[in-house]
Amino acid sequence: MNTDFKNVEMTADEKMQAVTNLKKTMEDNFVSMGQLLSEIKRTKLFKRKGYKKFKDFVENEFNMAGSFASKLIGIYELYIQKLDIDETSVKEIGLDKLNMIKPFVKDASYQESEEWLEKAENKPTVDLREEIKDLRKKKKEQEKTLQDIYVEQFFEKMLNFFNCSRKELNFNLALFFQDSDLDEMRSKINQRKRRFEKEQEPQV
């Protein structure tokens, strides 16, 4: 099949169908590509072609970004090798969704992995992406320390006061501290840090 569309006149519908066909071709082959690339990397077969690094090998020999090759390998090794999911099921979920849930699946329990795979199989891509975005946001909020909150409140206060961008605020702070006495500043910071820590100690 000719895949060079540069000089081909196509209707809007034909273009849409061509993208669908190319996408399907990739979806049909990403597991096999991941397997072959994994074996080449594991056995260091690329060194026979004179390359010291796998990344240089795939980029020069296949005109493929090293990051994309690593993505294909990661998908194959996690879902096919580690979790022992059949190739048909993996293909049905698709490369994009598998890559989206990969950070949550790789260290999860068997039950959690099953739940993520079920979500990926049944949810539209946009809904799955939104759920992951919300989950990451909640996790980030939960991991915030009191120091993180204190810093956020400080910058929010200063940005509102100066009515400027974060970049401009950093410049203003640099101007303010440029000629300051550093030893005196360190002393004040240490004092205020001790006071901050003392305020966080549980009351007996």
HUWOZI-V758702 format. One record per pair of residues at least 4 apart in sequence whose C-alpha atoms are under 7 Angstrom apart, sorted by the first residue. I is the first residue (numbers start at 1). J is the second residue. D is the distance in whole Angstrom. If there is no record, write none. Layout:
I_J_D ; I_J_D
This chain:
10_14_6 ; 10_15_6 ; 11_15_6 ; 12_16_6 ; 13_17_6 ; 14_18_6 ; 15_19_6 ; 16_20_6 ; 17_21_6 ; 18_22_6 ; 19_23_6 ; 20_24_6 ; 21_25_6 ; 22_26_6 ; 23_27_6 ; 24_28_6 ; 25_29_6 ; 26_30_6 ; 27_91_6 ; 27_94_6 ; 27_95_7 ; 28_91_7 ; 29_33_6 ; 30_34_6 ; 30_72_7 ; 31_35_6 ; 31_76_6 ; 32_36_6 ; 33_37_6 ; 33_72_7 ; 34_38_6 ; 34_72_5 ; 34_73_4 ; 34_76_5 ; 35_39_6 ; 35_73_7 ; 35_76_6 ; 36_40_6 ; 37_41_6 ; 37_73_6 ; 38_42_6 ; 38_73_5 ; 39_43_6 ; 40_44_6 ; 40_45_5 ; 40_46_6 ; 41_45_7 ; 41_54_6 ; 46_50_7 ; 46_51_6 ; 46_54_6 ; 46_57_6 ; 47_51_5 ; 47_52_6 ; 51_56_7 ; 51_57_6 ; 53_57_6 ; 54_58_6 ; 55_59_6 ; 55_66_5 ; 56_60_6 ; 57_61_6 ; 58_62_5 ; 58_63_7 ; 58_64_6 ; 58_66_6 ; 59_63_5 ; 59_64_5 ; 59_65_6 ; 59_66_6 ; 64_68_7 ; 64_69_7 ; 65_69_6 ; 66_70_6 ; 67_71_6 ; 68_72_6 ; 69_73_6 ; 70_74_6 ; 71_75_6 ; 72_76_6 ; 73_77_6 ; 74_78_6 ; 75_79_6 ; 75_98_7 ; 75_99_7 ; 76_80_5 ; 76_81_7 ; 77_81_5 ; 77_82_6 ; 78_82_5 ; 78_83_6 ; 78_106_7 ; 79_83_5 ; 79_84_6 ; 79_85_6 ; 80_84_5 ; 80_85_5 ; 80_86_7 ; 80_87_7 ; 85_89_7 ; 85_90_7 ; 86_90_6 ; 87_91_6 ; 88_92_6 ; 89_93_6 ; 90_94_6 ; 93_97_6 ; 93_98_7 ; 93_120_6 ; 93_121_5 ; 94_98_6 ; 95_99_6 ; 96_100_6 ; 97_101_6 ; 97_120_6 ; 97_125_7 ; 98_102_6 ; 101_105_6 ; 101_116_7 ; 102_106_6 ; 104_108_6 ; 105_113_5 ; 105_116_7 ; 108_112_6 ; 108_113_6 ; 109_113_6 ; 110_114_6 ; 111_115_6 ; 112_116_6 ; 113_117_6 ; 114_118_6 ; 115_119_6 ; 116_120_6 ; 117_121_6 ; 118_122_6 ; 119_123_6 ; 120_128_7 ; 123_127_6 ; 123_128_6 ; 124_128_6 ; 125_129_6 ; 126_130_6 ; 127_131_6 ; 128_132_6 ; 129_133_6 ; 130_134_6 ; 131_135_6 ; 132_136_6 ; 133_137_6 ; 134_138_6 ; 135_139_6 ; 136_140_6 ; 137_141_6 ; 138_142_6 ; 139_143_6 ; 140_144_6 ; 144_148_6 ; 144_149_7 ; 145_149_6 ; 146_150_6 ; 147_151_6 ; 148_152_6 ; 149_153_6 ; 150_154_6 ; 151_155_6 ; 152_156_6 ; 153_157_6 ; 154_158_6 ; 155_159_6 ; 156_160_6 ; 157_161_6 ; 158_162_6 ; 159_163_5 ; 159_164_6 ; 159_165_7 ; 159_166_7 ; 159_169_7 ; 164_168_6 ; 164_169_6 ; 165_169_6 ; 166_170_6 ; 167_171_6 ; 168_172_6 ; 169_173_6 ; 170_174_6 ; 171_175_6 ; 172_176_6 ; 173_177_6 ; 174_178_6 ; 181_185_6 ; 182_186_6 ; 183_187_6 ; 184_188_6 ; 185_189_6 ; 186_190_6 ; 187_191_6 ; 188_192_6 ; 189_193_6 ; 190_194_6 ; 191_195_6 ; 192_196_6 ; 193_197_6 ; 194_198_6 ; 195_199_6 ; 196_200_7 ; 197_201_7
